[in-house]
């Protein structure tokens, strides 16, 4: 009987195949032990490469991307044994033909499939709605099969933004065209978000952008009072000779908008700012001005 031991930690090399997927090479080694026909212990040290093409496909049922292994091969890099040197050519060749070339593919190729099962699981939640705070969700839907080039894989999504009431926020310009910039760092991942998508998501967050400031310390500034405004607005000093706490309300009354140009991105917020003087006994604040 033969035993496999001392399996080396594999070294995995990946190369992109344009229009196909990824070429994978797993370099590893192992020691095979057993009884030789001479009655002694036989030890063979094998160094090998496992190669396969991982084709990038789209699952017909889920619509998710998936990798599928094709053409797995075992390439023997070197074989060393403790058998006498005068027996090596004949014995080793017979062993390779009758055992290694038959056994190793069924033994090692499933390792490629096991890795792909793990990778494919990472796509499982791709279509699941992702919460955006307490305001709603964003769902990313694959628009087409990912594109493989000689240097990267491009995955295109069509995001759907929904409020908690399941109302979909329609993008202002769904036909926006864009391209990935050049000069990215090798080995890095690039995420390109369109101005349309950011505008739609900020529309979901519009209510959360409203701000109420009352007796709140901002940075190193103490809580603001009517005395703060007295130097700018004389009428405030006359109306409130004794300082009253200020209440500031900021309301975004139009959906936010994002615009982008090369080297310049802007977030447009349209809203109101109202400052009031706080009053006691549960009375509503007295408005001072509205911008």
C-alpha atoms as one frame of an Amber mdcrd trajectory, in Angstrom:
protein
   0.000   0.000   0.000   1.045   3.580  -0.599   0.789   6.516   1.763   0.950
  10.223   1.010   2.604  12.480   3.584   4.427  15.787   3.897   2.215  17.620
   1.428   3.809  21.015   0.782   1.929  24.255   1.189   0.685  25.058  -2.323
   1.713  28.136  -4.288  -1.170  29.396  -6.427  -0.606  31.422  -9.588  -3.495
  33.060 -11.444  -3.516  34.549 -14.937  -6.436  36.153 -16.740  -7.609  34.593
 -19.999  -9.430  37.223 -22.092 -13.022  36.277 -22.780 -12.744  33.028 -20.798
 -11.829  33.419 -17.142  -8.730  32.551 -15.121  -5.889  30.094 -15.711  -4.904
  28.552 -12.387  -1.666  26.780 -11.532  -1.179  25.161  -8.128   2.433  24.182
  -7.396   2.868  21.679  -4.601   4.751  18.561  -3.606   4.394  15.447  -1.496
   6.175  12.355  -0.298   4.797   8.930  -1.243   5.913   5.997   0.898   5.340
   2.254   0.789   6.982  -1.132   0.402   9.161  -1.727  -2.642   9.218  -5.013
  -4.518  12.654  -5.628  -2.936  11.078  -5.705   0.505  12.468  -2.425   1.808
  10.817   0.917   2.346  10.283   3.020  -0.759  10.083   6.792  -0.610   9.314
   8.977  -3.611   9.358  12.774  -3.425   7.133  14.311  -6.090   6.940  17.976
  -7.111   4.016  18.765  -9.382   1.823  21.461 -10.886  -1.960  21.255 -11.065
  -3.281  23.387 -13.909  -6.850  24.167 -14.916  -8.921  26.775 -16.704 -11.568
  28.363 -14.489 -14.249  29.492 -16.906 -16.399  32.414 -15.741 -20.080  31.684
 -16.378 -23.488  32.901 -15.231 -25.734  30.582 -13.245 -28.988  30.145 -15.167
 -31.094  29.745 -12.010 -29.737  32.531  -9.811 -28.228  34.841 -12.424 -25.058
  34.980 -10.327 -21.543  34.632 -11.758 -19.745  31.355 -11.136 -16.421  29.697
 -11.930 -16.284  26.212 -13.437 -13.083  24.192 -13.722 -12.098  22.745 -17.100
  -9.156  20.700 -18.391  -7.449  19.865 -15.113  -3.976  18.400 -15.706  -1.167
  17.122 -13.496   2.344  18.053 -14.615   5.212  16.290 -12.847   8.075  18.728
 -12.252  10.473  16.323 -10.537  10.509  12.850  -9.005  13.140  11.676  -6.528
  13.337   8.252  -4.882  15.529   6.305  -2.462  15.662   3.259  -4.748  19.079
   2.161  -6.082  20.195   4.296  -9.001  20.556   1.333 -11.391  16.831   0.604
 -10.970  15.586   4.162 -11.275  14.742   4.455 -14.963  12.811   1.215 -15.248
  11.121   1.233 -11.845  10.238   4.912 -11.777   8.886   4.921 -15.328   6.736
   1.892 -14.567   5.518   3.522 -11.366   4.704   6.777 -13.142   2.795   5.052
 -15.919   0.863   2.643 -13.725   0.250   4.744 -10.637   1.031   8.462 -10.586
  -0.463   9.367 -13.952  -3.626   7.460 -13.066  -4.011   8.262  -9.385  -2.870
  11.879  -9.069  -5.538  13.493 -11.299  -8.378  11.928  -9.314  -6.535  12.743
  -6.100  -5.513  16.353  -6.791  -8.007  17.806  -9.312 -10.894  17.803  -6.793
  -8.814  20.327  -4.829  -9.346  22.819  -7.669 -13.098  22.218  -7.540 -13.095
  22.627  -3.746 -11.465  26.051  -4.078 -14.029  27.111  -6.682 -16.899  25.994
  -4.455 -15.550  28.349  -1.788 -15.104  31.195  -4.305 -18.582  30.716  -5.782
 -20.108  30.927  -2.304 -18.789  34.483  -2.109 -21.254  35.429  -4.860 -24.212
  33.928  -2.966 -25.400  37.151  -1.307 -24.665  39.365  -4.291 -28.351  39.896
  -5.120 -29.451  40.235  -1.493 -30.752  43.708  -0.503 -28.232  45.604   1.617
 -29.588  47.938   4.312 -28.708  51.623   4.153 -29.072  52.682   7.759 -32.751
  52.724   8.736 -33.892  54.366   5.512 -34.060  51.539   2.969 -31.996  49.099
   0.941 -29.753  48.864  -2.110 -29.853  45.761  -4.293 -27.171  45.073  -6.885
 -28.233  43.072  -9.947 -25.700  41.691 -12.404 -26.424  43.309 -15.766 -24.345
  40.937 -17.894 -21.705  38.233 -17.714 -18.493  39.660 -16.204 -15.892  40.622
 -18.797 -12.407  39.121 -18.542  -9.456  40.935 -20.110  -5.726  40.260 -19.978
  -5.353  42.295 -16.778  -8.679  42.419 -14.915 -12.263  41.218 -14.571 -14.989
  43.840 -14.943 -18.332  43.249 -13.242 -21.231  45.580 -14.098 -24.183  46.019
 -11.751 -27.513  47.767 -11.963 -28.325  49.015  -8.441 -31.915  49.321  -7.248
 -32.549  51.745  -4.372 -35.696  51.148  -2.321 -37.285  52.900   0.626 -38.523
  50.904   3.612 -42.026  51.060   2.137 -40.625  49.106  -0.847 -40.968  52.167
  -3.081 -38.197  52.200  -5.683 -36.397  55.502  -6.198 -36.010  55.943  -9.932
 -32.592  57.232 -11.064 -32.592  60.587 -12.807 -30.486  59.372 -15.749 -30.249
  55.597 -16.083 -28.414  55.805 -19.399 -25.263  57.427 -18.039 -22.108  56.152
 -19.762 -18.735  55.967 -18.028 -15.323  54.339 -18.359 -12.729  53.174 -15.860
  -9.796  55.573 -15.534  -6.346  54.407 -16.546  -3.252  54.351 -14.360  -4.636
  52.266 -11.496  -2.238  50.424  -9.195  -1.524  46.860 -10.316  -3.268  44.318
  -8.103  -5.801  46.842  -6.818  -9.577  46.749  -7.137 -11.393  49.682  -8.711
 -14.956  50.607  -7.765 -16.657  53.057 -10.109 -19.843  54.687  -8.801 -21.840
  56.875 -11.143 -23.149  60.295 -10.155 -26.637  58.985 -10.925 -26.309  56.169
  -8.398 -24.909  58.460  -5.689 -27.728  60.938  -6.307 -30.316  58.159  -6.007
 -28.810  56.803  -2.794 -28.592  60.272  -1.249 -32.256  60.772  -2.127 -32.905
  57.747   0.080 -30.932  59.424   2.873 -32.525  62.852   2.420 -34.523  62.812
   5.671 -31.496  61.687   7.675 -29.650  64.836   6.563 -32.026  67.030   8.593
 -30.302  68.453  11.670 -31.555  69.868  14.988 -29.017  71.658  17.179 -30.096
  72.658  20.688 -27.685  73.310  23.544 -25.117  71.207  21.755 -21.401  71.870
  21.933 -19.895  71.989  18.441 -16.138  71.473  18.430 -14.522  73.886  20.873
 -17.476  76.304  20.759 -19.773  76.565  23.770 -23.560  76.157  23.311 -24.831
  79.124  21.302 -27.290  81.707  22.693 -29.100  84.793  21.434 -26.118  86.788
  22.677 -24.108  85.164  19.867 -26.424  86.785  17.303 -26.798  90.108  19.107
 -23.606  91.510  17.612 -24.858  90.771  14.077 -28.578  91.407  14.443 -29.418
  94.397  16.717 -33.108  93.428  16.886 -32.155  90.190  18.647 -30.375  92.145
  21.390 -33.486  94.281  21.947 -35.887  91.350  21.916 -33.768  89.206  24.225
 -31.782  91.312  26.690 -31.204  88.104  28.651 -29.478  85.364  26.636 -31.696
  82.499  25.469 -30.438  79.187  24.071 -30.533  78.979  20.299 -32.300  76.213
  18.403 -30.988  75.588  14.890 -32.971  73.527  12.396 -31.565  72.484   9.017
 -34.008  70.908   6.576 -33.103  69.480   3.158 -36.216  70.218   1.110 -35.003
  68.975  -2.289 -33.374  65.662  -3.214 -29.563  65.960  -3.089 -27.706  65.869
  -6.385 -24.178  64.747  -7.245 -22.310  66.051 -10.281 -18.944  64.778 -11.454
 -16.302  66.028 -13.828 -12.689  65.018 -14.253 -10.953  65.937 -11.009 -14.041
  67.599  -9.555 -17.084  66.214  -7.747 -19.816  68.284  -6.133 -22.663  67.473
  -3.764 -25.576  69.903  -4.160 -27.833  70.332  -1.122 -30.887  72.605  -1.217
 -32.492  73.332   2.112 -33.414  75.824   4.802 -31.721  76.967   7.979 -33.928
  78.378  10.719 -32.665  79.782  14.003 -35.008  80.211  16.947 -34.841  81.232
  20.571 -35.766  78.504  23.023 -38.652  79.173  25.422 -39.624  77.573  28.703
 -42.705  75.669  29.869 -42.953  73.528  26.789 -43.587  76.397  24.410 -42.259
  76.029  20.855 -39.116  78.018  19.992 -39.607  81.570  18.723 -38.296  81.884
  15.173 -35.613  84.529  14.643 -34.920  84.132  10.930 -35.175  81.636   8.093
 -32.628  81.228   5.309
